[in-house]
């Protein structure tokens, strides 16, 4: 069972796409908006443009691991949507983490 910190509802995704702010990174795009809660909700997406199922799952795992290592520094009360770009295919975990840290800083989401 997924916890309350995972974005699932179509309404939430629609709201993020419509009103969320975007930060473009080398390997992914972050769309974020305040959610009025005392915790963050997040989702990790990889479209078919990223590659086959194996490549998409690897992209999601890379983004999740990068976020996990930075999660304690992310400001509270946001919905975060991480969308993989096809450039993530050859990237390693340290590169993705470095890019995520820079992107979150650019969006003023790090404390």
MOPAC internal coordinates of N, CA, C and O (Angstrom, degrees):
PM7 1SCF
backbone

  N    0.0000 0     0.00 0     0.00 0    0    0    0
  C    1.4623 1     0.00 0     0.00 0    1    0    0
  C    1.5266 1   109.32 1     0.00 0    2    1    0
  O    1.2310 1   121.03 1   -46.76 1    3    2    1
  N    1.2989 1   115.63 1   133.24 1    3    2    1
  C    1.4595 1   120.87 1   178.85 1    5    3    2
  C    1.5208 1   110.15 1   -80.63 1    6    5    3
  O    1.2310 1   120.75 1   -34.67 1    7    6    5
  N    1.3130 1   116.17 1   145.33 1    7    6    5
  C    1.4566 1   121.05 1  -179.38 1    9    7    6
  C    1.5253 1   112.14 1   -78.95 1   10    9    7
  O    1.2310 1   120.33 1    -0.87 1   11   10    9
  N    1.3164 1   116.97 1   179.13 1   11   10    9
  C    1.4654 1   121.12 1  -178.99 1   13   11   10
  C    1.5258 1   112.52 1   -72.57 1   14   13   11
  O    1.2310 1   120.49 1   172.30 1   15   14   13
  N    1.3369 1   116.66 1    -7.70 1   15   14   13
  C    1.4587 1   119.75 1  -176.21 1   17   15   14
  C    1.5302 1   113.02 1   -91.09 1   18   17   15
  O    1.2310 1   120.12 1  -166.79 1   19   18   17
  N    1.3416 1   117.37 1    13.21 1   19   18   17
  C    1.4602 1   121.58 1   178.24 1   21   19   18
  C    1.5222 1   108.90 1  -112.63 1   22   21   19
  O    1.2310 1   120.82 1   -49.38 1   23   22   21
  N    1.3275 1   116.05 1   130.62 1   23   22   21
  C    1.4683 1   120.79 1   176.83 1   25   23   22
  C    1.5206 1   109.25 1   -74.29 1   26   25   23
  O    1.2310 1   119.98 1   -51.84 1   27   26   25
  N    1.3382 1   117.65 1   128.16 1   27   26   25
  C    1.4440 1   120.72 1   179.41 1   29   27   26
  C    1.5218 1   112.56 1  -132.87 1   30   29   27
  O    1.2310 1   120.10 1   146.60 1   31   30   29
  N    1.3213 1   117.42 1   -33.40 1   31   30   29
  C    1.4574 1   123.09 1  -169.83 1   33   31   30
  C    1.5306 1   111.58 1   -75.03 1   34   33   31
  O    1.2310 1   120.68 1   -46.53 1   35   34   33
  N    1.3295 1   116.31 1   133.47 1   35   34   33
  C    1.4642 1   121.46 1   179.95 1   37   35   34
  C    1.5243 1   111.70 1   -57.85 1   38   37   35
  O    1.2310 1   120.12 1   143.62 1   39   38   37
  N    1.3272 1   117.37 1   -36.38 1   39   38   37
  C    1.4787 1   120.89 1   178.96 1   41   39   38
  C    1.5219 1   111.04 1   -58.94 1   42   41   39
  O    1.2310 1   120.77 1   138.66 1   43   42   41
  N    1.3324 1   116.14 1   -41.34 1   43   42   41
  C    1.4598 1   120.58 1   179.95 1   45   43   42
  C    1.5284 1   111.46 1   -65.47 1   46   45   43
  O    1.2310 1   120.48 1   138.06 1   47   46   45
  N    1.3285 1   116.69 1   -41.94 1   47   46   45
  C    1.4605 1   120.22 1   177.68 1   49   47   46
  C    1.5289 1   110.62 1   -64.07 1   50   49   47
  O    1.2310 1   120.93 1   135.74 1   51   50   49
  N    1.3394 1   115.82 1   -44.26 1   51   50   49
  C    1.4704 1   119.72 1   179.21 1   53   51   50
  C    1.5219 1   110.98 1   -60.35 1   54   53   51
  O    1.2310 1   120.35 1   137.78 1   55   54   53
  N    1.3337 1   116.93 1   -42.22 1   55   54   53
  C    1.4639 1   121.26 1   179.56 1   57   55   54
  C    1.5306 1   110.34 1   -62.99 1   58   57   55
  O    1.2310 1   120.64 1   137.49 1   59   58   57
  N    1.3241 1   116.38 1   -42.51 1   59   58   57
  C    1.4631 1   119.97 1   179.17 1   61   59   58
  C    1.5227 1   111.01 1   -63.29 1   62   61   59
  O    1.2310 1   120.17 1   134.02 1   63   62   61
  N    1.3334 1   117.29 1   -45.98 1   63   62   61
  C    1.4628 1   120.32 1  -179.86 1   65   63   62
  C    1.5263 1   111.39 1   -62.43 1   66   65   63
  O    1.2310 1   120.52 1   142.76 1   67   66   65
  N    1.3385 1   116.61 1   -37.24 1   67   66   65
  C    1.4630 1   121.64 1  -176.96 1   69   67   66
  C    1.5236 1   112.55 1   -77.39 1   70   69   67
  O    1.2310 1   120.35 1   131.44 1   71   70   69
  N    1.3299 1   116.93 1   -48.56 1   71   70   69
  C    1.4627 1   120.58 1  -169.28 1   73   71   70
  C    1.5267 1   115.03 1  -114.87 1   74   73   71
  O    1.2310 1   120.23 1   174.26 1   75   74   73
  N    1.3129 1   117.17 1    -5.74 1   75   74   73
  C    1.4511 1   119.98 1  -175.79 1   77   75   74
  C    1.5205 1   113.22 1   -74.93 1   78   77   75
  O    1.2310 1   121.23 1   -26.71 1   79   78   77
  N    1.3242 1   115.25 1   153.29 1   79   78   77
  C    1.4597 1   121.39 1   174.31 1   81   79   78
  C    1.5259 1   108.10 1   -86.50 1   82   81   79
  O    1.2310 1   120.75 1   -30.13 1   83   82   81
  N    1.3405 1   116.17 1   149.87 1   83   82   81
  C    1.4672 1   120.55 1  -177.07 1   85   83   82
  C    1.5185 1   110.31 1  -118.29 1   86   85   83
  O    1.2310 1   121.80 1   -37.99 1   87   86   85
  N    1.3266 1   114.15 1   142.01 1   87   86   85
  C    1.4592 1   121.58 1   171.74 1   89   87   86
  C    1.5236 1   105.94 1  -127.77 1   90   89   87
  O    1.2310 1   120.76 1   -55.94 1   91   90   89
  N    1.3289 1   116.15 1   124.06 1   91   90   89
  C    1.4565 1   121.17 1  -178.48 1   93   91   90
  C    1.5186 1   109.52 1   -96.81 1   94   93   91
  O    1.2310 1   121.05 1   -55.62 1   95   94   93
  N    1.3120 1   115.60 1   124.38 1   95   94   93
  C    1.4534 1   121.72 1   175.76 1   97   95   94
  C    1.5166 1   109.73 1  -111.90 1   98   97   95
  O    1.2310 1   120.90 1    -2.53 1   99   98   97
  N    1.2998 1   115.89 1   177.47 1   99   98   97
  C    1.4622 1   120.16 1  -178.76 1  101   99   98
  C    1.5247 1   111.72 1   -67.33 1  102  101   99
  O    1.2310 1   120.23 1   141.72 1  103  102  101
  N    1.3245 1   117.17 1   -38.28 1  103  102  101
  C    1.4581 1   121.49 1  -174.27 1  105  103  102
  C    1.5237 1   114.70 1  -107.89 1  106  105  103
  O    1.2310 1   119.69 1   169.67 1  107  106  105
  N    1.3132 1   118.20 1   -10.33 1  107  106  105
  C    1.4610 1   121.08 1  -177.27 1  109  107  106
  C    1.5198 1   110.24 1  -162.57 1  110  109  107
  O    1.2310 1   121.44 1   -11.30 1  111  110  109
  N    1.3199 1   114.85 1   168.70 1  111  110  109
  C    1.4671 1   123.31 1   173.90 1  113  111  110
  C    1.5188 1   106.43 1  -116.06 1  114  113  111
  O    1.2310 1   120.45 1   -42.94 1  115  114  113
  N    1.3225 1   116.74 1   137.06 1  115  114  113
  C    1.4593 1   120.99 1   175.78 1  117  115  114
  C    1.5224 1   107.60 1  -109.81 1  118  117  115
  O    1.2310 1   120.66 1   -54.35 1  119  118  117
  N    1.3171 1   116.35 1   125.65 1  119  118  117
  C    1.4649 1   121.75 1   172.93 1  121  119  118
  C    1.5178 1   105.77 1  -112.42 1  122  121  119
  O    1.2310 1   120.66 1   -51.81 1  123  122  121
  N    1.3320 1   116.33 1   128.19 1  123  122  121
  C    1.4602 1   119.05 1  -175.84 1  125  123  122
  C    1.5197 1   111.29 1  -140.80 1  126  125  123
  O    1.2310 1   121.30 1   -25.87 1  127  126  125
  N    1.3307 1   115.12 1   154.13 1  127  126  125
  C    1.4585 1   122.66 1   176.49 1  129  127  126
  C    1.5225 1   108.35 1  -157.77 1  130  129  127
  O    1.2310 1   120.71 1   -27.12 1  131  130  129
  N    1.3189 1   116.24 1   152.88 1  131  130  129
  C    1.4672 1   120.64 1   176.24 1  133  131  130
  C    1.5186 1   109.08 1   -63.86 1  134  133  131
  O    1.2310 1   120.69 1   -34.45 1  135  134  133
  N    1.3477 1   116.28 1   145.55 1  135  134  133
  C    1.4677 1   119.35 1  -179.66 1  137  135  134
  C    1.5296 1   113.45 1  -119.49 1  138  137  135
  O    1.2310 1   119.65 1   175.81 1  139  138  137
  N    1.3331 1   118.28 1    -4.19 1  139  138  137
  C    1.4588 1   120.65 1   177.60 1  141  139  138
  C    1.5207 1   114.09 1    70.78 1  142  141  139
  O    1.2310 1   120.20 1  -163.78 1  143  142  141
  N    1.3122 1   117.22 1    16.22 1  143  142  141
  C    1.4655 1   121.11 1   179.48 1  145  143  142
  C    1.5224 1   109.66 1  -111.65 1  146  145  143
  O    1.2310 1   121.19 1    -9.00 1  147  146  145
  N    1.3153 1   115.33 1   171.00 1  147  146  145
  C    1.4643 1   120.26 1  -179.70 1  149  147  146
  C    1.5298 1   111.35 1   -92.81 1  150  149  147
  O    1.2310 1   120.54 1  -163.69 1  151  150  149
  N    1.3212 1   116.57 1    16.31 1  151  150  149
  C    1.4637 1   121.71 1   178.18 1  153  151  150
  C    1.5225 1   109.07 1  -150.06 1  154  153  151
  O    1.2310 1   120.90 1   -15.87 1  155  154  153
  N    1.3181 1   115.89 1   164.13 1  155  154  153
  C    1.4589 1   121.56 1   177.15 1  157  155  154
  C    1.5186 1   110.00 1   -92.03 1  158  157  155
  O    1.2310 1   121.26 1   -32.77 1  159  158  157
  N    1.3291 1   115.20 1   147.23 1  159  158  157
  C    1.4595 1   120.30 1   170.35 1  161  159  158
  C    1.5204 1   106.13 1  -117.04 1  162  161  159
  O    1.2310 1   120.25 1   -33.84 1  163  162  161
  N    1.3272 1   117.13 1   146.16 1  163  162  161
  C    1.4414 1   119.39 1  -176.32 1  165  163  162
  C    1.5182 1   111.11 1  -145.25 1  166  165  163
  O    1.2310 1   121.36 1   -20.90 1  167  166  165
  N    1.3352 1   114.99 1   159.10 1  167  166  165
  C    1.4589 1   122.33 1   175.57 1  169  167  166
  C    1.5208 1   108.36 1  -146.82 1  170  169  167
  O    1.2310 1   120.81 1   -30.84 1  171  170  169
  N    1.3120 1   116.06 1   149.16 1  171  170  169
  C    1.4592 1   122.40 1  -178.88 1  173  171  170
  C    1.5231 1   107.96 1  -124.57 1  174  173  171
  O    1.2310 1   120.32 1   -60.26 1  175  174  173
  N    1.3315 1   117.00 1   119.74 1  175  174  173
  C    1.4555 1   121.74 1  -177.05 1  177  175  174
  C    1.5185 1   111.22 1  -119.53 1  178  177  175
  O    1.2310 1   121.07 1   -33.67 1  179  178  177
  N    1.3136 1   115.57 1   146.33 1  179  178  177
  C    1.4594 1   122.20 1   172.55 1  181  179  178
  C    1.5283 1   106.81 1  -142.11 1  182  181  179
  O    1.2310 1   120.36 1   -63.35 1  183  182  181
  N    1.3231 1   116.92 1   116.65 1  183  182  181
  C    1.4604 1   120.66 1  -178.17 1  185  183  182
  C    1.5251 1   110.11 1   -82.58 1  186  185  183
  O    1.2310 1   120.91 1    -3.92 1  187  186  185
  N    1.3077 1   115.86 1   176.08 1  187  186  185
  C    1.4606 1   120.64 1  -179.68 1  189  187  186
  C    1.5223 1   112.22 1   -66.64 1  190  189  187
  O    1.2310 1   120.21 1   164.93 1  191  190  189
  N    1.3288 1   117.20 1   -15.07 1  191  190  189
  C    1.4649 1   120.48 1   176.14 1  193  191  190
  C    1.5268 1   111.04 1   -64.77 1  194  193  191
  O    1.2310 1   120.41 1   156.13 1  195  194  193
  N    1.3441 1   116.83 1   -23.87 1  195  194  193
  C    1.4598 1   121.55 1  -179.27 1  197  195  194
  C    1.5259 1   110.45 1   -72.57 1  198  197  195
  O    1.2310 1   119.88 1   147.82 1  199  198  197
  N    1.3297 1   117.83 1   -32.18 1  199  198  197
  C    1.4579 1   120.95 1   179.31 1  201  199  198
  C    1.5131 1   111.06 1   146.29 1  202  201  199
  O    1.2310 1   121.55 1    20.31 1  203  202  201
  N    1.3287 1   114.64 1  -159.69 1  203  202  201
  C    1.4585 1   119.35 1  -179.49 1  205  203  202
  C    1.5421 1   110.10 1   -74.34 1  206  205  203
  O    1.2310 1   120.53 1     3.12 1  207  206  205
  N    1.3163 1   116.58 1  -176.88 1  207  206  205
  C    1.4684 1   121.01 1  -175.49 1  209  207  206
  C    1.5213 1   111.99 1   -59.46 1  210  209  207
  O    1.2310 1   120.47 1   141.72 1  211  210  209
  N    1.3219 1   116.71 1   -38.28 1  211  210  209
  C    1.4618 1   120.39 1  -179.98 1  213  211  210
  C    1.5287 1   110.36 1   -63.86 1  214  213  211
  O    1.2310 1   120.47 1   135.39 1  215  214  213
  N    1.3233 1   116.70 1   -44.61 1  215  214  213
  C    1.4713 1   121.51 1  -179.76 1  217  215  214
  C    1.5254 1   110.87 1   -66.30 1  218  217  215
  O    1.2310 1   120.28 1   140.27 1  219  218  217
  N    1.3256 1   117.08 1   -39.73 1  219  218  217
  C    1.4712 1   120.17 1   179.68 1  221  219  218
  C    1.5243 1   111.08 1   -66.32 1  222  221  219
  O    1.2310 1   120.11 1   137.08 1  223  222  221
  N    1.3264 1   117.39 1   -42.92 1  223  222  221
  C    1.4634 1   120.26 1   178.66 1  225  223  222
  C    1.5264 1   110.77 1   -65.04 1  226  225  223
  O    1.2310 1   120.15 1   141.20 1  227  226  225
  N    1.3210 1   117.32 1   -38.80 1  227  226  225
  C    1.4616 1   120.53 1   177.91 1  229  227  226
  C    1.5246 1   110.10 1   -64.09 1  230  229  227
  O    1.2310 1   120.37 1   138.84 1  231  230  229
  N    1.3279 1   116.89 1   -41.16 1  231  230  229
  C    1.4625 1   120.97 1   179.00 1  233  231  230
  C    1.5278 1   110.41 1   -61.37 1  234  233  231
  O    1.2310 1   120.36 1   135.14 1  235  234  233
  N    1.3223 1   116.92 1   -44.86 1  235  234  233
  C    1.4699 1   120.45 1   178.46 1  237  235  234
  C    1.5221 1   111.09 1   -64.00 1  238  237  235
  O    1.2310 1   120.27 1   138.30 1  239  238  237
  N    1.3306 1   117.08 1   -41.70 1  239  238  237
  C    1.4660 1   120.03 1   178.60 1  241  239  238
  C    1.5200 1   111.58 1   -63.09 1  242  241  239
  O    1.2310 1   120.22 1   138.83 1  243  242  241
  N    1.3301 1   117.18 1   -41.17 1  243  242  241
  C    1.4639 1   120.61 1   178.10 1  245  243  242
  C    1.5320 1   110.88 1   -61.27 1  246  245  243
  O    1.2310 1   120.61 1   134.20 1  247  246  245
  N    1.3332 1   116.44 1   -45.80 1  247  246  245
  C    1.4709 1   119.95 1  -179.38 1  249  247  246
  C    1.5245 1   110.64 1   -65.95 1  250  249  247
  O    1.2310 1   119.98 1   139.05 1  251  250  249
  N    1.3317 1   117.64 1   -40.95 1  251  250  249
  C    1.4703 1   120.68 1   179.24 1  253  251  250
  C    1.5221 1   111.28 1   -62.72 1  254  253  251
  O    1.2310 1   120.43 1   136.91 1  255  254  253
  N    1.3190 1   116.78 1   -43.09 1  255  254  253
  C    1.4654 1   120.49 1  -179.51 1  257  255  254
  C    1.5282 1   110.45 1   -66.32 1  258  257  255
  O    1.2310 1   120.37 1   138.02 1  259  258  257
  N    1.3264 1   116.90 1   -41.98 1  259  258  257
  C    1.4651 1   120.11 1   178.23 1  261  259  258
  C    1.5300 1   109.92 1   -62.33 1  262  261  259
  O    1.2310 1   120.29 1   137.03 1  263  262  261
  N    1.3256 1   117.05 1   -42.97 1  263  262  261
  C    1.4666 1   120.70 1   179.61 1  265  263  262
  C    1.5219 1   110.72 1   -66.75 1  266  265  263
  O    1.2310 1   120.24 1   139.94 1  267  266  265
  N    1.3304 1   117.14 1   -40.06 1  267  266  265
  C    1.4645 1   120.59 1   179.95 1  269  267  266
  C    1.5281 1   110.97 1   -59.35 1  270  269  267
  O    1.2310 1   120.45 1   139.99 1  271  270  269
  N    1.3173 1   116.75 1   -40.01 1  271  270  269
  C    1.4643 1   119.79 1  -178.89 1  273  271  270
  C    1.5304 1   112.46 1   -71.54 1  274  273  271
  O    1.2310 1   120.35 1   158.39 1  275  274  273
  N    1.3367 1   116.94 1   -21.61 1  275  274  273
  C    1.4725 1   120.76 1  -178.98 1  277  275  274
  C    1.5299 1   113.10 1  -107.72 1  278  277  275
  O    1.2310 1   119.70 1   175.63 1  279  278  277
  N    1.3224 1   118.17 1    -4.37 1  279  278  277
  C    1.4660 1   122.38 1  -171.09 1  281  279  278
  C    1.5243 1   113.78 1   -57.23 1  282  281  279
  O    1.2310 1   120.20 1   144.97 1  283  282  281
  N    1.3199 1   117.23 1   -35.03 1  283  282  281
  C    1.4670 1   119.50 1  -177.39 1  285  283  282
  C    1.5366 1   111.97 1   -68.76 1  286  285  283
  O    1.2310 1   120.10 1   161.86 1  287  286  285
  N    1.3159 1   117.41 1   -18.14 1  287  286  285
  C    1.4726 1   121.48 1  -178.74 1  289  287  286
  C    1.5278 1   113.29 1   -99.49 1  290  289  287
  O    1.2310 1   119.92 1   173.22 1  291  290  289
  N    1.3388 1   117.77 1    -6.78 1  291  290  289
  C    1.4671 1   121.20 1  -177.83 1  293  291  290
  C    1.5237 1   109.55 1   -79.42 1  294  293  291
  O    1.2310 1   120.58 1   -44.33 1  295  294  293
  N    1.3338 1   116.49 1   135.67 1  295  294  293
  C    1.4685 1   121.07 1   178.23 1  297  295  294
  C    1.5222 1   110.18 1   -59.75 1  298  297  295
  O    1.2310 1   121.13 1   -29.69 1  299  298  297
  N    1.3270 1   115.44 1   150.31 1  299  298  297
  C    1.4630 1   122.53 1  -176.07 1  301  299  298
  C    1.5263 1   110.56 1   -91.21 1  302  301  299
  O    1.2310 1   120.79 1   -30.82 1  303  302  301
  N    1.3497 1   116.09 1   149.18 1  303  302  301
  C    1.4571 1   121.64 1   174.22 1  305  303  302
  C    1.5140 1   114.31 1    98.09 1  306  305  303
  O    1.2310 1   119.81 1  -151.68 1  307  306  305
  N    1.3309 1   117.98 1    28.32 1  307  306  305
  C    1.4639 1   121.66 1  -178.11 1  309  307  306
  C    1.5214 1   111.29 1  -126.65 1  310  309  307
  O    1.2310 1   121.22 1   -29.60 1  311  310  309
  N    1.3378 1   115.27 1   150.40 1  311  310  309
  C    1.4545 1   122.15 1   165.35 1  313  311  310
  C    1.5176 1   105.70 1   -96.97 1  314  313  311
  O    1.2310 1   120.55 1   -50.98 1  315  314  313
  N    1.3205 1   116.56 1   129.02 1  315  314  313
  C    1.4663 1   122.09 1  -176.99 1  317  315  314
  C    1.5222 1   109.48 1  -122.43 1  318  317  315
  O    1.2310 1   120.71 1   -51.60 1  319  318  317
  N    1.3154 1   116.24 1   128.40 1  319  318  317
  C    1.4564 1   121.90 1   177.71 1  321  319  318
  C    1.5231 1   107.86 1  -121.28 1  322  321  319
  O    1.2310 1   120.47 1   -62.00 1  323  322  321
  N    1.3261 1   116.71 1   118.00 1  323  322  321
  C    1.4634 1   122.79 1  -179.89 1  325  323  322
  C    1.5248 1   107.51 1  -104.50 1  326  325  323
  O    1.2310 1   120.41 1   -60.82 1  327  326  325
  N    1.3308 1   116.83 1   119.18 1  327  326  325
  C    1.4627 1   121.65 1  -179.13 1  329  327  326
  C    1.5230 1   108.47 1  -115.02 1  330  329  327
  O    1.2310 1   120.66 1   -61.99 1  331  330  329
  N    1.3240 1   116.34 1   118.01 1  331  330  329
  C    1.4648 1   121.71 1  -177.30 1  333  331  330
  C    1.5251 1   110.93 1   -69.34 1  334  333  331
  O    1.2310 1   121.18 1   -36.23 1  335  334  333
  N    1.3323 1   115.34 1   143.77 1  335  334  333
  C    1.4602 1   121.82 1   171.22 1  337  335  334
  C    1.5236 1   107.36 1  -101.81 1  338  337  335
  O    1.2310 1   120.34 1   -17.93 1  339  338  337
  N    1.3324 1   116.95 1   162.07 1  339  338  337
  C    1.4668 1   119.14 1  -177.39 1  341  339  338
  C    1.5315 1   112.55 1   -67.66 1  342  341  339
  O    1.2310 1   119.35 1   165.98 1  343  342  341
  N    1.3233 1   118.84 1   -14.02 1  343  342  341
  C    1.4698 1   121.77 1   178.18 1  345  343  342
  C    1.5294 1   112.16 1   -70.33 1  346  345  343
  O    1.2310 1   119.82 1   165.94 1  347  346  345
  N    1.3271 1   117.95 1   -14.06 1  347  346  345
  C    1.4614 1   121.42 1  -177.45 1  349  347  346
  C    1.5356 1   111.13 1   -72.33 1  350  349  347
  O    1.2310 1   120.28 1   164.49 1  351  350  349
  N    1.3275 1   117.08 1   -15.51 1  351  350  349
  C    1.4680 1   121.82 1  -173.48 1  353  351  350
  C    1.5300 1   113.18 1   -52.94 1  354  353  351
  O    1.2310 1   119.19 1   136.06 1  355  354  353
  N    1.3199 1   119.15 1   -43.94 1  355  354  353
  C    1.4553 1   120.07 1  -176.80 1  357  355  354
  C    1.5160 1   114.31 1   -99.16 1  358  357  355
  O    1.2310 1   120.13 1  -172.71 1  359  358  357
  N    1.3183 1   117.35 1     7.29 1  359  358  357
  C    1.4613 1   121.35 1  -173.60 1  361  359  358
  C    1.5288 1   111.96 1   -82.66 1  362  361  359
  O    1.2310 1   121.32 1   -27.12 1  363  362  361
  N    1.3288 1   115.09 1   152.88 1  363  362  361
  C    1.4531 1   121.47 1   175.12 1  365  363  362
  C    1.5183 1   110.25 1  -101.63 1  366  365  363
  O    1.2310 1   120.98 1   -12.19 1  367  366  365
  N    1.3084 1   115.72 1   167.81 1  367  366  365
  C    1.4605 1   121.01 1  -176.82 1  369  367  366
  C    1.5413 1   113.21 1   -60.44 1  370  369  367
  O    1.2310 1   118.77 1   136.36 1  371  370  369
  N    1.3365 1   119.95 1   -43.64 1  371  370  369
  C    1.4718 1   118.69 1   179.79 1  373  371  370
  C    1.5316 1   112.99 1   -61.53 1  374  373  371
  O    1.2310 1   120.62 1   142.36 1  375  374  373
  N    1.3490 1   116.43 1   -37.64 1  375  374  373
  C    1.4636 1   120.19 1   179.08 1  377  375  374
  C    1.5328 1   110.90 1   -65.53 1  378  377  375
  O    1.2310 1   121.10 1   135.82 1  379  378  377
  N    1.3336 1   115.50 1   -44.18 1  379  378  377
  C    1.4638 1   120.38 1  -178.87 1  381  379  378
  C    1.5255 1   109.69 1   -65.43 1  382  381  379
  O    1.2310 1   119.95 1   139.42 1  383  382  381
  N    1.3243 1   117.70 1   -40.58 1  383  382  381
  C    1.4637 1   121.35 1   178.38 1  385  383  382
  C    1.5218 1   110.81 1   -63.32 1  386  385  383
  O    1.2310 1   120.49 1   136.53 1  387  386  385
  N    1.3188 1   116.67 1   -43.47 1  387  386  385
  C    1.4687 1   121.11 1   179.08 1  389  387  386
  C    1.5376 1   110.61 1   -61.81 1  390  389  387
  O    1.2310 1   120.84 1   135.78 1  391  390  389
  N    1.3279 1   115.99 1   -44.22 1  391  390  389
  C    1.4628 1   120.93 1   179.46 1  393  391  390
  C    1.5265 1   111.00 1   -65.89 1  394  393  391
  O    1.2310 1   120.41 1   140.21 1  395  394  393
  N    1.3437 1   116.82 1   -39.79 1  395  394  393
  C    1.4605 1   119.76 1   179.40 1  397  395  394
  C    1.5251 1   110.70 1   -64.86 1  398  397  395
  O    1.2310 1   120.48 1   138.34 1  399  398  397
  N    1.3269 1   116.69 1   -41.66 1  399  398  397
  C    1.4628 1   120.21 1   178.44 1  401  399  398
  C    1.5335 1   110.19 1   -60.47 1  402  401  399
  O    1.2310 1   120.42 1   135.33 1  403  402  401
  N    1.3297 1   116.81 1   -44.67 1  403  402  401
  C    1.4679 1   121.09 1   179.21 1  405  403  402
  C    1.5275 1   111.14 1   -64.32 1  406  405  403
  O    1.2310 1   120.10 1   138.24 1  407  406  405
  N    1.3228 1   117.42 1   -41.76 1  407  406  405
  C    1.4642 1   121.05 1  -179.18 1  409  407  406
  C    1.5254 1   111.63 1   -67.45 1  410  409  407
  O    1.2310 1   120.33 1   137.46 1  411  410  409
  N    1.3297 1   116.97 1   -42.54 1  411  410  409
  C    1.4639 1   119.97 1   178.19 1  413  411  410
  C    1.5275 1   110.51 1   -64.77 1  414  413  411
  O    1.2310 1   120.22 1   142.82 1  415  414  413
  N    1.3265 1   117.18 1   -37.18 1  415  414  413
  C    1.4700 1   120.48 1   176.88 1  417  415  414
  C    1.5208 1   110.66 1   -65.16 1  418  417  415
  O    1.2310 1   121.03 1   137.91 1  419  418  417
  N    1.3271 1   115.63 1   -42.09 1  419  418  417
  C    1.4717 1   121.02 1   179.69 1  421  419  418
  C    1.5309 1   110.71 1   -61.29 1  422  421  419
  O    1.2310 1   120.40 1   144.24 1  423  422  421
  N    1.3229 1   116.84 1   -35.76 1  423  422  421
  C    1.4547 1   121.29 1   178.25 1  425  423  422
  C    1.5148 1   113.64 1   -85.62 1  426  425  423
  O    1.2310 1   120.54 1  -174.54 1  427  426  425
  N    1.3482 1   116.57 1     5.46 1  427  426  425
  C    1.4703 1   122.72 1  -179.26 1  429  427  426
  C    1.5211 1   112.08 1    57.79 1  430  429  427
  O    1.2310 1   121.05 1  -140.48 1  431  430  429
  N    1.3292 1   115.61 1    39.52 1  431  430  429
  C    1.4629 1   120.90 1  -179.23 1  433  431  430
  C    1.5215 1   112.83 1  -103.12 1  434  433  431
  O    1.2310 1   119.87 1   174.47 1  435  434  433
  N    1.3250 1   117.86 1    -5.53 1  435  434  433
  C    1.4595 1   120.34 1   178.25 1  437  435  434
  C    1.5286 1   110.07 1   -97.89 1  438  437  435
  O    1.2310 1   121.35 1   -37.13 1  439  438  437
  N    1.3330 1   115.01 1   142.87 1  439  438  437
  C    1.4614 1   119.85 1   177.25 1  441  439  438
  C    1.5069 1   109.75 1   -87.39 1  442  441  439
  O    1.2310 1   120.10 1   180.00 1  443  442  441

